[in-house]
Structure formats: structure tokens, C-alpha cells
């Protein structure tokens, strides 16, 4: 075991560097974008100052202390947390207590003390966690820019944009100049005069015709406008400039009736997404990792991520949410009261909060602030946050608690029967609900040594799969044993676990059809190699849970409600859809149709319709299937597939299914710096194929390629059925090899592949045959 006391220490960082030479009237600034917990900063033997509190930025004028040449020495003493708490140690039976004394040091990386989803981090992530850099300005600097936008709703053909920025004069004389800028292609300029040593606010009001709005995923495109601001002194000499992206959007909120509702650009916004704890336990995420993880959320049809207890501090996270249309629920640094004490230094807490609000407020993705997880902040903190937000980020709603008043929470966090999710569908926007999510064999091999994989034991508990506690691993084991007949090997258990993964994560989101208030699962993203509370794993492989959540979160979705046996069409953000056709069929375990029905309907946005009631005929096999489609004309909008037992929850006879023979044709296309793979699957046997999975691998080594974005996966194929799945490997590392697809499945037997395939260029993609022959590449 790693020593905790060894890492509980102050740490010195030192570096020597070459400094630029400051010209007359220039200032050179030393910037710290993130340290934990506190720091003293020294340059060339002189103390510059302190940075107190994780998530606080530091900025120092070092013009007079720098030496021209390579003799500059920067030294930083990072101070350890005052109240580090004690190591948490999970077992197979029980998780240890969440949190602890470290909460008194907030703002800090509170979860580094250990939670039931992350081990104790030795040293509590003490150190420098973000960029340290120099920049150069003239006598006047731009500080704390703010862009706000409004729409004359319901009219969205024009928008008002307000830009405000502080100008600080660092000289002992007045300075005159011009603030110039542009918002997209709209330019402006404002003359400004600033007294000696003073700060002045400059602003501009712009009117944009036919704006391209920023929309959450599923509602429209997340359009962004480049913003540039610069201050030029008299004579046109540049003093300072800044660039960032902004979006035109307008949030609105209501707590009428005790339930929080959100609108964006005049349309009702129904949040679907998940909670993040840490991005990564040792804070190693950078732009590439954030891009992949947030893109996974968009691909799952998610539209919100909660920054739980404010443990994500990287700008790249918010930038990715801006790009992919993911609304951010932003917590401040307060876990629930029983997981840690109130912060000891309220002044430090609020100082960091104000700086953090300024840091993130121009991101169009930031849509909700929350004071505390599952409880209320101390009154001075709550009042201070409200005052700061009113001044610094007006127009964005604040709630004190993540699970009280106008929202709800508190789980459940363990696997439950499908019906229970529908019976307990929350009547308010629900902030936390989850269940274990088991990884593939590929990932388990990286997590556990062979001797620890089977039977399950202590190391499963270390990776968060505990029999008791919130995750309730016992209920997951019972589901596999009682519903699927249990397992004799780890390979069997992992395979059966994907059924539970898919069924549970789909049910959590489908159960929201009754009230459509919004749901965030606990959790959608893992901070380390875990066996619970995630949709993809630490290595970025999507599990069956990912595709169950993706299916259930479709903007316009067809589903089965097991409470009243109705087929529902749920419209979250699909617009008013007319001329739809819903079809459902009940199939026996051999794939034969026993009953079917079709109904026509129209669907309004933010509505649930129930056009069909399922009628079960006699003669059904102990396990049978429901297969359904939602169409507009010949266009398939949504598909869904369920397994159902005559005895509720008993699916054991799927273990008797014969092996299915599958045919798979593949087309591999090079697109820019990535790859696009088309896989057409055909079940040529007389038995259904369940949980058919495709996996992108490197052609020669056979290693899986991650991240990988699949149009669908873990699918069912009835006898004679054909399906096409697309795989996007944009920016994926193939290590110089061509990718290919491997096909497997719960009862997949022989998989027939073309004798050979090769990569295709754009010229190659002239034509391809479907089935009956391999692809024709000209």
C-alpha cells in the first residue's frame, strides 16, 4: 500500500527559464491557472505573493523582477491541506465512509479523500494542476470580460448582445485609447479615458440580425461566435487583447409548483445526462480526453453534465461542452453535510467562488448553479454566492441544494427491476440515480490481475463493486443469478452483466416519460477504473449501459411501459412531429411473430403519447421479445427491442438459445485524420442473436481502438434480419494500422466475413453491394 503520510507534505516546484525583454511601457505577467491547496510564489529570490484555495487563479506583475537571459528562477511552495482526513479502504463487503475532514479546506479537491466511487488519493492531489505561463501587455489590461445575450422571444430573428470589460491602467498617468472588438463579423469600437492607476468599465451594445443560436444537443446546433477584444492606446499601439468563443442563447427558469423547469431560446429544455466527479483521479485529463468524453455524452443523446461539488476546473471541459451542446450544471465546493464539514474559511471560499464565476461565465454551456450537494450551504456562503451571481453572472439560475425544494435526488444507486424505475419516476428534475455498470473483459484484464478476476472478491471491492453500501452489488449479483441463471466463469458473468447494464440504464431514462422533468444519472463518467456508476469505462470503452441510455434518450423515442403495457412515443426535443407510424410486434424466442399492431399518430414536443396497448397471445415462450419501430413514411426514426419473461424478471431460457450464424461485411473509409467504418450485419441462421457487439480493432495487433463512436451496439438480430452500424474513429490512435471490426455476441456462433477488405479512398466509394456479395470497391 502506498504511504499516505509520505505524500502529506508541502512540495517545492522550481524551474529556470529565459525571460522576454520588456519594452518601454510593457508589463510581463506570471499566471497560474490552477494549484491545490495554497501556494507561495517566489521569483529570483523575491516573494511575489500567495494563492489561497484550490481553483483560484494567480496573476503577478513580474516586469521589474525578471532578468534578461536564462537566469530566471521560479520557485513555488505548494502547501498541503490543513485537514487531510484519513485513508478510505473499500472491501468486497462494504465501501468505507465517503469524504471527511478535508471538506473544511474547501475549495479543494474534496473527493480526493476517497468516496465510494474513487479511492483515497495520496497527497490529496496537492500540486500545480493547470498551466503556468507568462504573457505580455501594455500599460492597460483587459480584465473580466462579460458577454450577455437576449432574444425578443418568441422572435429569434434578432438578438441583443452586450459586451462589458474592465480596463485597468497600471501606469501613474492617465491613458486614452480605444476599445475595439468584434462579435462574429459585427465590429465595434469605443473611446476610453482611464485615470492613473484606475480601473474603468467599457461596454458595447450590439444588435445581431438572423443570429445563429447556441442550442443544447438534440435541440439544434451549438453555434459559437468568435469574440475578440483589444485595447489600443493613442496612436493605435496594442496594449492588451483577448479572444474566446461565445454563444447567443437565452435561458429561462420557473419553480412554479415547486418544480424547476428550464427553457432555452423559448423551447422547454428537458435535461438528460449525468454527474461527473473528477475528470480523472490524478487530474491528467487534457483537451483530447475532454473532447472524447464530452463527445460521448452528445453521442448518447445527453444534453447536461453536472460538475459535482465543482471538482472539474479545466477550461477545456467547458470548451468541449460549448462545442457539443452540453449544458453545465455547476456546483460549488460543498459536499453534503454528513460527508464533510462546512468550509473553515468563508472569506477564502467566496473569494474563490467569485473568481471562478468570472472564469467560466462566458461559456454558453453554463446553465445552472448549485450551492451544495444534498444539503444547504451555511447561510453566509449561500447569501454570498447569491450576491456574487447576481452581480457577476446575471440571468443564470441558482439553487441552494441539489436534492431539495425544486429538484430531487438521493438515488437510488443500485440495480432494480425495470418496473420499479417506472413506479418511482420522479416528479421533479432528479439530480442523482444510478446502478453498477460492469466493464468488458478487455477492460477487466487491465483492472485486475488474473488471480483476482474470479471468484469475485476483495479487488472487486477496491474497484467500487461492494456488496453493500449505495452501489448495492448484492442486488446486481441477484439479478444475474435469478434472472439469467448465474455464471460459472468470469467471462460468462461479464456477458450476462451487459444484459443488466442495458436494461437498467435504459429503464432509468425511459421511466422519465411520465413527467419529463429531467434526469442526471449517478454517474456518467468514471474517474478511475471502476465497476459502478458510469456509461463508458475508464479506458473510454462504451458498455451496454451506454447504448441503453443512448436509446432511451433519443429526442423522439418509442418505448415499452411495463406498468400498463402501453407503447409510448416520447417527444423530448423532436419538434412537433406529424404523420408518424408506430409498430410493435411480440416475438417468441425463435423470432416468430405472435402478435403485432400499427398505429398512426402525431407527436408534440414535450409530450408522451400511448397509441398502442400490447396484448399477449397464448402460446408465448417463457422468454419472448417486443420489437418496435417509429417511422415517418419509410424513414425509421426510432427502434427498440426488449426481452420479457412470462414470469417477471425470469430470462433464464435465453441460455438455451442455439448459436446464431452471422454474416458481416465491412467498408473502411479514410476521412481526414480519422476513419469511418460501415458494418452490415445479417443473421443467416434460424435463431435470434442477442447482444451482438461490434468492436473496432487494429488490423494486425487486434487491439481495440478507443475512443470509438458507434451508431448502435449490443443489438438483437432476428432470423433473416439485417442491420447497418457506423463507427467513427475520428482522432483515434490506430498506431499506423488499418482498423477493422470484430463481431461477437451472447449466442453468436460462426461469424462469416469477406475473404478480404481494404481501406477505401473517396474515389473507391463509387458503389458497394449489400448482401449476397462482398462490397465492390472500384
C-alpha positions in Angstrom: 0.0 0.0 0.0 1.2 3.5 -0.8 2.2 5.6 2.2 -0.3 8.3 2.9 2.0 10.2 5.4 4.8 10.3 2.8 2.7 12.4 0.4 1.2 14.6 3.2 3.8 17.3 2.9 4.5 20.7 1.4 6.1 20.5 -2.1 8.5 22.8 -3.8 8.5 23.3 -7.5 11.4 25.1 -9.2 12.2 25.9 -12.7 14.7 28.1 -14.6 13.7 29.9 -17.8 14.6 32.5 -20.3 12.5 35.7 -20.0 11.4 38.0 -22.7 12.7 41.6 -22.5 10.1 44.1 -21.7 10.0 47.1 -23.9 9.2 50.6 -22.6 5.6 50.7 -21.3 5.2 46.9 -21.3 4.3 44.7 -18.4 5.1 41.0 -18.1 2.7 38.8 -16.1 3.2 35.4 -14.5 -0.1 33.4 -14.5 -1.2 30.3 -12.5 -4.4 28.7 -13.8 -4.7 26.1 -11.0 -3.0 25.0 -7.9 -4.1 22.9 -4.9 -4.3 23.8 -2.0 -2.4 27.0 -1.3 0.9 28.4 -2.7 3.7 30.9 -2.0 5.3 32.1 -5.2 8.9 33.3 -5.5 10.8 34.7 -8.5 14.6 35.3 -8.4 14.5 35.1 -4.6 11.7 37.6 -4.1 8.3 36.6 -2.8 5.5 37.6 -5.3 2.6 36.7 -3.1 0.2 33.9 -2.3 -2.6 31.9 -4.0 -5.1 30.7 -1.3 -7.6 28.0 -2.3 -7.9 25.4 -4.9 -9.5 26.7 -8.2 -8.2 30.2 -7.6 -6.1 31.8 -10.4 -3.0 33.7 -9.6 -1.5 36.6 -11.6 1.6 38.6 -10.8 3.3 41.6 -12.4 6.9 40.4 -12.7 8.2 43.1 -15.0 10.7 44.6 -12.5 11.9 41.2 -11.2 12.8 39.5 -14.5 16.4 39.3 -15.7 17.0 39.3 -19.4 18.5 35.9 -20.3 18.4 32.4 -18.9 19.0 33.2 -15.2 15.4 33.5 -14.0 14.4 31.1 -11.3 10.7 30.4 -10.4 10.1 28.6 -7.1 6.6 27.7 -5.8 5.9 26.2 -2.4 2.6 24.3 -2.5 1.1 24.0 0.9 -0.6 20.7 1.9 -4.2 20.7 3.1 -4.7 21.7 6.7 -7.2 18.8 7.4 -6.4 15.9 5.1 -8.6 13.3 6.8 -7.8 9.6 6.8 -7.4 6.9 4.1 -10.6 5.2 3.0 -10.4 1.5 2.2 -13.1 -0.4 0.4 -13.7 -4.1 0.7 -15.9 -6.5 -1.3 -18.4 -6.3 1.5 -18.5 -2.6 2.2 -17.3 0.8 0.9 -15.7 3.0 3.5 -17.2 6.3 4.6 -17.4 9.0 2.0 -15.5 12.2 2.4 -14.4 13.5 5.8 -12.4 16.3 7.4 -11.0 17.6 4.1 -14.2 19.4 3.5 -13.1 22.1 6.0 -10.4 23.1 3.4 -12.8 23.8 0.6 -12.4 24.9 -2.1 -10.1 21.9 -2.7 -10.3 18.5 -4.4 -12.6 17.3 -1.6 -13.2 13.9 -3.2 -9.5 13.1 -3.2 -10.1 12.0 0.4 -11.9 9.0 -1.0 -15.6 8.2 -1.9 -17.5 5.1 -2.8 -16.5 5.8 -6.5 -12.9 6.8 -6.0 -10.0 5.6 -3.7 -8.1 7.9 -1.4 -5.6 9.9 -3.4 -2.3 10.0 -1.5 -1.3 13.6 -1.2 -4.9 14.7 -1.9 -3.9 15.9 -5.4 -1.7 18.6 -3.9 0.3 20.4 -6.6 0.1 22.5 -9.7 -2.8 21.1 -11.8 -3.1 23.6 -14.6 -1.0 25.9 -16.8 1.8 28.3 -15.6 2.8 30.8 -18.2 4.0 34.3 -19.0 2.2 36.9 -21.1 2.9 40.5 -22.0 0.7 43.6 -22.1 1.0 47.3 -22.5 0.0 49.8 -19.7 -3.7 48.9 -19.8 -5.0 45.4 -19.4 -8.4 43.8 -20.2 -9.9 42.0 -17.2 -13.1 40.0 -16.6 -14.9 40.4 -19.9 -18.6 39.5 -19.9 -20.9 38.7 -22.8 -24.6 38.5 -22.3 -27.3 37.9 -24.9 -31.0 38.2 -25.1 -33.8 37.4 -27.6 -37.2 39.2 -28.0 -38.9 35.8 -27.7 -40.8 34.3 -29.3 -39.0 36.1 -32.1 -35.5 34.6 -32.6 -34.7 36.5 -35.8 -32.7 39.1 -33.9 -30.6 39.2 -30.8 -29.1 41.8 -28.5 -25.6 41.3 -27.4 -24.0 43.2 -24.5 -20.2 43.2 -24.1 -18.6 44.6 -20.9 -14.9 44.6 -19.9 -12.8 46.2 -17.2 -9.8 48.2 -18.3 -7.1 48.6 -15.7 -4.4 51.3 -16.0 -1.1 50.2 -14.4 0.6 53.5 -15.0 0.9 56.6 -12.9 -0.5 58.8 -15.7 -3.9 58.9 -17.4 -4.2 56.9 -20.6 -6.5 57.4 -23.5 -7.3 54.9 -26.2 -9.9 52.8 -28.0 -11.6 49.5 -27.1 -12.0 47.7 -30.3 -13.7 44.3 -30.8 -15.9 42.1 -32.8 -18.6 39.5 -32.1 -18.5 37.3 -35.1 -18.5 39.6 -38.0 -20.0 42.5 -36.1 -17.3 45.1 -35.1 -17.4 47.9 -32.7 -15.1 50.5 -31.0 -15.4 52.7 -28.0 -13.1 55.6 -27.0 -12.0 55.3 -23.3 -10.0 57.5 -21.0 -8.6 55.9 -17.8 -7.2 57.8 -14.8 -3.8 57.0 -13.4 -3.9 53.7 -11.6 -7.6 53.4 -12.1 -10.0 50.7 -13.4 -12.8 51.6 -15.7 -15.6 49.5 -17.3 -16.2 49.8 -21.0 -19.2 48.3 -22.8 -20.8 47.9 -26.2 -24.4 47.0 -27.2 -24.7 45.1 -30.5 -27.8 44.1 -32.5 -27.4 40.8 -34.5 -29.9 40.0 -37.3 -30.7 36.4 -38.0 -28.4 35.1 -35.3 -27.2 31.5 -35.3 -28.3 30.4 -31.8 -26.5 28.1 -29.4 -28.6 25.1 -28.8 -28.2 22.1 -26.5 -27.6 18.7 -28.1 -30.8 17.4 -29.6 -32.4 20.8 -30.0 -30.2 22.3 -32.7 -26.6 23.2 -33.4 -24.4 24.7 -30.7 -23.3 27.6 -32.8 -20.4 29.7 -31.5 -19.3 33.2 -32.3 -15.6 34.2 -32.1 -15.1 37.2 -29.8 -12.0 39.4 -29.8 -11.4 42.4 -27.6 -8.4 44.7 -27.7 -7.3 48.0 -26.2 -5.2 50.3 -28.3 -3.6 53.4 -26.8 -3.5 56.7 -28.6 -1.6 56.2 -31.9 -3.0 52.7 -32.4 -0.5 50.8 -30.2 -1.9 47.5 -28.9 -1.9 47.3 -25.1 -3.8 44.1 -24.5 -6.2 41.7 -26.2 -8.3 38.6 -25.5 -10.1 36.0 -27.7 -12.8 33.5 -26.8 -16.0 31.9 -28.1 -19.5 32.9 -27.0 -22.9 31.8 -28.0 -26.3 33.5 -28.4 -28.8 31.8 -26.2 -31.3 32.7 -23.6 -32.1 30.6 -20.5 -35.4 31.0 -18.6 -36.5 29.2 -15.4 -39.6 28.6 -13.3 -40.1 27.0 -9.9 -43.8 27.3 -10.1 -45.5 24.4 -8.3 -42.2 23.5 -6.5 -40.6 22.0 -9.6 -37.7 23.5 -11.6 -38.3 23.9 -15.3 -35.9 25.3 -17.8 -36.3 26.9 -21.2 -33.7 27.8 -23.8 -34.4 30.1 -26.6 -38.1 29.8 -25.9 -38.2 26.0 -26.0 -38.6 23.8 -23.0 -35.3 22.1 -22.1 -35.5 18.7 -20.6 -32.1 17.7 -19.1 -30.8 14.2 -19.7 -27.3 13.4 -18.7 -25.0 12.6 -15.8 -22.8 13.6 -12.9 -19.1 13.8 -13.1 -16.9 13.6 -10.0 -13.3 14.1 -11.0 -12.4 14.1 -14.7 -9.6 11.7 -13.8 -8.3 10.8 -10.3 -4.8 12.2 -10.8 -6.1 15.2 -12.8 -4.4 14.1 -16.0 -7.2 15.0 -18.4 -6.3 17.5 -21.1 -8.1 18.8 -24.2 -8.1 15.5 -26.1 -9.6 13.5 -23.3 -12.2 16.1 -22.5 -13.2 16.2 -26.2 -13.7 12.4 -26.3 -15.6 12.2 -23.0 -18.0 15.1 -23.8 -18.5 13.9 -27.3 -19.5 10.6 -25.9 -22.2 12.4 -23.9 -23.6 14.1 -27.1 -23.5 10.7 -28.8 -25.6 9.3 -26.0 -28.2 12.0 -26.7 -27.3 13.6 -23.4 -27.5 17.3 -23.0 -26.3 18.1 -19.5 -23.3 17.3 -17.3 -23.2 18.2 -13.6 -19.9 19.3 -12.3 -20.5 17.6 -8.9 -19.1 19.6 -6.0 -17.1 21.6 -8.5 -14.4 19.1 -8.9 -13.6 19.9 -12.6 -11.6 23.1 -13.1 -10.1 22.8 -16.6 -11.2 25.3 -19.2 -11.0 22.5 -21.8 -14.0 20.9 -20.1 -16.2 23.9 -20.6 -14.9 24.4 -24.2 -15.9 20.9 -25.1 -19.4 21.4 -23.6 -19.7 24.6 -25.6 -18.7 22.7 -28.8 -21.0 19.7 -28.3 -24.1 21.5 -26.9 -23.9 20.1 -23.3 -25.4 22.3 -20.6 -23.3 22.5 -17.5 -24.9 22.3 -14.0 -22.1 23.9 -12.0 -21.8 23.0 -8.3 -19.7 25.0 -5.8 -17.4 23.1 -3.5 -19.7 21.7 -0.8 -20.4 18.0 -0.4 -23.5 17.0 1.7 -23.1 17.9 5.4 -22.6 14.3 6.5 -19.7 13.8 4.0 -17.6 16.7 5.3 -17.7 19.8 7.5 -18.5 23.3 6.3 -15.5 25.3 5.0 -13.4 26.8 7.8 -12.6 30.0 5.8 -15.8 31.5 4.4 -13.9 34.5 3.1 -11.5 32.3 1.1 -14.4 30.2 -0.2 -16.3 33.2 -1.5 -13.2 34.8 -3.0 -12.5 31.7 -5.0 -16.2 31.5 -6.0 -16.2 35.0 -7.4 -13.0 34.3 -9.4 -14.4 31.0 -10.7 -17.7 32.6 -11.8 -15.6 35.2 -13.8 -13.6 32.4 -15.2 -16.5 30.4 -16.7 -19.3 32.9 -17.2 -18.8 33.5 -20.9 -19.3 29.8 -21.8 -22.7 29.4 -23.3 -22.9 25.9 -21.8 -23.1 27.1 -18.2 -26.9 26.9 -17.4 -27.4 26.3 -13.7 -25.5 26.9 -10.5 -25.9 24.9 -7.2 -24.7 25.7 -3.8 -24.4 22.3 -2.1 -24.8 18.6 -2.8 -27.8 17.2 -1.0 -28.0 19.9 1.6 -27.9 23.7 2.1 -24.8 25.8 2.3 -24.1 27.7 5.5 -26.1 30.9 5.3 -23.1 33.3 4.9 -21.9 31.1 2.0 -25.4 30.8 0.4 -26.0 34.5 0.7 -22.5 35.3 -0.6 -23.0 33.0 -3.7 -26.4 34.6 -4.5 -24.9 38.1 -4.3 -21.9 37.2 -6.4 -24.0 35.6 -9.1 -26.4 38.5 -9.3 -23.5 40.8 -9.9 -21.2 38.6 -12.0 -23.4 36.2 -13.9 -26.9 37.6 -14.1 -29.6 35.6 -15.8 -28.4 32.1 -14.8 -30.4 30.4 -12.1 -29.1 29.3 -8.7 -30.5 26.6 -6.4 -29.1 26.1 -2.9 -29.4 22.2 -2.7 -29.0 19.6 -5.4 -31.8 17.4 -3.9 -34.3 19.7 -2.2 -37.0 22.2 -2.9 -37.5 22.5 -6.7 -35.3 19.4 -7.5 -34.9 15.9 -6.1 -32.1 13.4 -5.7 -30.8 10.8 -3.3 -30.7 7.9 -5.7 -31.5 5.0 -5.8 -28.0 3.8 -6.7 -28.3 0.1 -7.2 -29.8 -2.2 -9.8 -33.6 -2.5 -9.6 -36.3 -4.3 -11.7 -37.5 -2.3 -14.7 -40.9 -1.7 -13.3 -39.6 -0.1 -10.2 -38.0 2.7 -12.2 -41.4 3.4 -13.7 -43.2 3.2 -10.4 -40.7 5.6 -8.8 -40.5 8.1 -11.7 -39.5 11.4 -10.1 -42.0 14.3 -10.3 -39.1 16.9 -10.2 -35.8 17.3 -12.0 -33.8 14.4 -10.4 -30.1 15.0 -9.8 -28.8 11.5 -9.0 -29.9 8.0 -9.9 -27.6 5.1 -10.8 -26.6 1.5 -10.7 -23.4 -0.5 -11.2 -22.1 -0.7 -14.7 -19.8 -3.7 -15.5 -17.0 -3.4 -17.9 -15.9 -5.7 -20.8 -13.4 -8.5 -20.4 -10.9 -6.3 -22.3 -11.1 -3.7 -19.6 -11.3 -6.0 -16.7 -8.0 -7.5 -17.7 -6.4 -4.1 -17.3 -8.1 -3.5 -14.0 -7.4 -6.8 -12.2 -4.7 -9.5 -12.2 -5.9 -12.9 -13.4 -6.0 -14.3 -9.9 -8.4 -11.6 -8.7 -11.0 -11.8 -11.5 -12.8 -15.0 -10.4 -14.3 -15.7 -8.0 -15.2 -12.1 -7.2 -13.6 -10.8 -4.0 -11.5 -8.1 -2.4 -10.2 -6.4 -5.5 -13.7 -6.1 -7.0 -14.4 -4.1 -3.9 -11.4 -1.9 -4.3 -12.7 -1.0 -7.7 -16.0 0.0 -6.1 -18.1 -3.2 -6.6 -19.2 -3.6 -3.0 -22.0 -5.9 -1.9 -23.4 -3.3 0.5 -23.4 0.5 0.5 -25.1 2.7 -2.0 -24.0 0.7 -5.0 -25.6 -2.5 -3.6 -23.6 -5.1 -5.5 -25.7 -7.8 -3.9 -28.7 -6.8 -5.9 -26.7 -6.9 -9.2 -25.4 -10.4 -8.3 -29.0 -11.4 -7.6 -30.2 -10.1 -10.9 -27.6 -12.2 -12.8 -28.4 -15.3 -10.7 -32.2 -15.1 -10.6 -32.9 -13.5 -14.0 -30.2 -15.2 -16.0 -29.2 -18.4 -14.2 -25.9 -17.3 -12.8 -22.4 -17.8 -14.1 -19.5 -20.3 -13.7 -16.8 -18.2 -15.1 -15.9 -14.5 -15.1 -16.4 -14.5 -18.9 -20.0 -15.7 -18.5 -20.7 -13.3 -15.7 -19.4 -10.3 -17.7 -21.5 -11.3 -20.7 -24.7 -11.6 -18.6 -23.9 -8.3 -16.8 -24.3 -6.5 -20.1 -28.0 -7.5 -20.2 -28.4 -6.0 -16.7 -26.4 -2.9 -17.8 -28.6 -2.3 -20.8 -31.9 -3.0 -19.2 -31.2 -0.8 -16.1 -29.8 2.2 -17.8 -32.4 2.3 -20.4 -35.2 1.9 -17.8 -33.8 4.9 -15.7 -34.3 7.2 -18.7 -37.4 5.7 -20.2 -39.2 6.0 -16.9 -39.0 9.7 -17.2 -41.7 9.6 -19.9 -44.4 10.2 -17.3 -43.3 13.6 -16.1 -40.4 14.6 -18.4 -38.7 16.8 -15.7 -35.2 15.7 -16.4 -32.7 13.1 -15.0 -29.0 13.1 -14.3 -27.6 9.6 -13.6 -25.0 8.9 -10.9 -22.6 8.8 -12.7 -22.0 9.1 -16.5 -18.2 9.3 -16.3 -15.6 7.4 -14.3 -12.6 9.0 -12.6 -10.6 5.7 -12.4 -11.0 2.0 -13.3 -14.4 1.3 -11.7 -17.2 -1.2 -11.8 -20.1 1.1 -10.9 -21.8 4.3 -11.9 -20.6 5.0 -15.5 -21.7 4.7 -19.1 -18.3 4.1 -20.6 -15.3 2.9 -18.6 -12.0 4.5 -17.6 -10.4 3.3 -20.8 -13.2 5.0 -22.8 -14.9 1.8 -23.9 -18.7 2.2 -24.1 -20.6 -0.6 -22.3 -24.1 -1.9 -22.9 -25.3 0.7 -20.4 -24.1 3.4 -22.8 -26.3 2.2 -25.6 -29.3 1.6 -23.3 -29.0 5.2 -22.2 -28.4 6.4 -25.8 -31.5 4.6 -26.9 -33.8 5.9 -24.2 -32.6 9.5 -24.6 -33.5 9.9 -28.2 -35.1 13.2 -29.0 -38.1 11.3 -30.4 -38.4 7.9 -29.0 -40.6 4.7 -29.0 -40.6 2.6 -25.9 -42.5 0.0 -23.8 -44.0 1.0 -20.5 -44.2 -2.2 -18.4 -46.6 -0.7 -15.9 -49.6 -0.6 -18.2 -48.2 -2.5 -21.2 -48.5 0.6 -23.4 -46.2 1.5 -26.3 -45.2 5.1 -25.8 -43.9 7.7 -28.1 -41.9 10.2 -26.1 -41.0 13.6 -27.6 -38.3 15.4 -25.7 -36.9 17.7 -28.3 -38.0 16.3 -31.7 -40.2 19.2 -32.6 -43.9 18.8 -33.4 -43.8 15.6 -35.5 -46.8 14.7 -37.7 -47.6 11.7 -39.8 -45.9 9.2 -37.6 -46.5 5.4 -37.6 -45.8 3.2 -34.5 -45.4 -0.5 -34.9 -44.9 -3.2 -32.3 -44.5 -7.0 -32.6 -44.4 -9.7 -29.9 -42.0 -12.4 -30.9 -41.4 -15.9 -29.5 -37.9 -16.9 -28.6 -37.4 -18.4 -32.0 -38.1 -15.0 -33.6 -41.6 -15.9 -34.9 -44.2 -13.1 -34.8 -47.1 -13.9 -32.4 -48.9 -10.5 -32.3 -48.4 -7.1 -33.9 -50.1 -3.8 -34.3 -49.6 -0.5 -36.1 -51.0 2.9 -35.1 -50.8 6.4 -36.7 -50.1 9.4 -34.5 -48.9 13.0 -34.3 -46.4 14.0 -31.5 -46.0 17.4 -30.0 -42.7 18.4 -28.4 -42.6 17.8 -24.7 -45.3 15.1 -24.8 -45.9 11.4 -24.3 -48.5 9.5 -26.4 -49.6 5.9 -25.9 -51.0 4.8 -29.3 -50.9 1.0 -28.6 -51.7 -1.4 -25.8 -49.7 -4.6 -26.1 -51.9 -7.8 -26.0 -50.1 -11.0 -25.2 -51.5 -14.1 -27.0 -51.4 -17.6 -25.6 -48.6 -19.8 -26.6 -45.7 -17.4 -25.7 -42.4 -19.0 -24.8 -41.1 -18.4 -21.3 -38.9 -15.6 -22.7 -40.2 -13.6 -25.6 -39.4 -10.3 -27.3 -41.0 -7.0 -28.1 -39.7 -5.3 -31.2 -40.9 -1.8 -32.2 -40.3 0.9 -34.7 -41.4 4.5 -35.1 -41.5 5.8 -38.7 -42.4 8.8 -40.8 -43.1 7.3 -44.2 -40.3 5.0 -44.9 -37.8 6.8 -42.6 -37.1 4.9 -39.3 -36.9 7.4 -36.5 -36.6 5.1 -33.5 -36.3 1.4 -32.9 -36.4 -0.6 -29.7 -36.1 -4.2 -28.5 -37.0 -5.8 -25.2 -36.8 -9.2 -23.7 -39.7 -10.2 -21.4 -40.4 -13.2 -19.2 -43.8 -14.9 -18.6 -42.5 -14.9 -15.0 -41.5 -11.3 -14.4 -37.7 -10.9 -14.5 -37.0 -14.6 -15.4 -35.0 -14.7 -18.6 -33.1 -17.9 -17.9 -34.2 -19.7 -21.1 -32.1 -17.4 -23.2 -29.3 -19.6 -22.0 -30.7 -22.4 -24.2 -30.6 -20.4 -27.4 -28.7 -22.2 -30.2 -25.7 -20.5 -31.7 -26.6 -18.0 -34.4 -24.6 -17.6 -37.6 -23.8 -14.0 -38.6 -22.5 -12.5 -41.8 -20.6 -9.2 -41.6 -19.5 -7.1 -44.4 -17.2 -4.2 -43.8 -16.3 -1.0 -45.6 -13.3 1.0 -44.2 -13.1 4.6 -45.3 -10.3 7.1 -44.6 -11.8 10.5 -43.6 -9.4 13.3 -42.9 -7.3 12.3 -39.9 -9.7 9.6 -38.9 -11.6 6.5 -40.2 -15.3 5.7 -40.9 -16.3 2.1 -40.8 -19.6 0.7 -42.2 -20.5 -2.8 -40.9 -23.5 -4.5 -42.3 -24.7 -7.5 -40.3 -27.0 -10.3 -41.3 -28.4 -13.1 -39.2 -28.4 -16.0 -41.7 -29.5 -18.6 -39.1 -32.9 -19.6 -37.7 -32.3 -18.4 -34.2 -32.2 -14.9 -32.8 -28.8 -13.4 -32.0 -28.7 -11.4 -28.8 -26.3 -8.7 -27.6 -24.5 -8.6 -30.9 -21.4 -6.4 -30.4 -19.0 -4.8 -32.8 -15.6 -3.7 -31.8 -13.1 -1.6 -33.7 -9.6 -3.0 -33.5 -6.2 -2.5 -35.2 -5.9 -4.9 -38.1 -2.6 -6.5 -37.2 -2.4 -6.4 -33.4 -6.1 -6.9 -32.8 -6.0 -4.3 -30.0 -9.2 -2.3 -29.5 -9.3 1.3 -30.7 -10.6 3.9 -28.3 -12.4 6.2 -28.3 -14.9 4.8 -30.8 -18.3 6.2 -31.7 -20.8 3.6 -32.8 -24.3 4.4 -34.2 -25.6 1.5 -32.2 -24.3 -1.6 -30.4 -25.3 -4.6 -28.3 -28.1 -5.1 -30.7 -30.5 -8.0 -31.3 -30.8 -9.6 -34.8 -33.8 -11.8 -35.6 -33.5 -14.6 -38.1 -33.1 -13.1 -41.6 -32.7 -9.5 -40.1 -30.1 -7.1 -41.5 -28.6 -4.1 -39.7 -26.0 -1.5 -40.6 -23.8 0.1 -37.9 -21.5 3.0 -38.4 -18.3 3.5 -36.5 -16.5 6.8 -36.3 -12.8 6.8 -35.3 -12.1 10.5 -35.7 -8.9 11.4 -34.0 -8.4 7.8 -32.7 -4.9 6.4 -32.5 -4.7 3.4 -34.8 -0.8 3.3 -34.4 -0.3 3.2 -38.1 -2.6 0.2 -38.6 -5.8 0.0 -40.6 -8.8 -0.6 -38.4 -11.3 -3.4 -38.8 -14.4 -4.6 -36.9 -14.6 -7.7 -34.7 -18.2 -9.1 -34.2 -19.3 -11.1 -31.2 -22.5 -11.7 -29.3 -24.2 -13.5 -26.4 -25.1 -16.5 -28.6 -23.1 -15.7 -31.7 -21.5 -18.7 -33.3 -19.7 -18.5 -36.6 -19.2 -15.0 -38.0 -18.7 -15.1 -41.7 -16.5 -12.2 -43.0 -15.5 -11.4 -46.6 -12.3 -13.0 -47.6 -10.5 -9.7 -47.6 -11.2 -6.0 -47.2 -9.2 -2.9 -47.7 -9.3 0.8 -46.9 -11.2 3.0 -49.3 -10.5 6.4 -50.5 -13.2 8.8 -51.7 -12.6 7.5 -55.2 -13.2 4.0 -54.1 -16.7 4.7 -52.7 -18.4 4.6 -56.0 -20.6 1.6 -55.3 -21.0 -1.3 -53.0 -23.2 -4.3 -53.0 -25.2 -5.1 -49.8 -25.6 -8.7 -49.0 -25.1 -11.8 -51.2 -21.6 -10.5 -52.2 -18.8 -8.6 -50.6 -18.5 -4.9 -51.1 -17.5 -3.8 -54.6 -14.7 -1.3 -54.3 -13.9 0.2 -57.7 
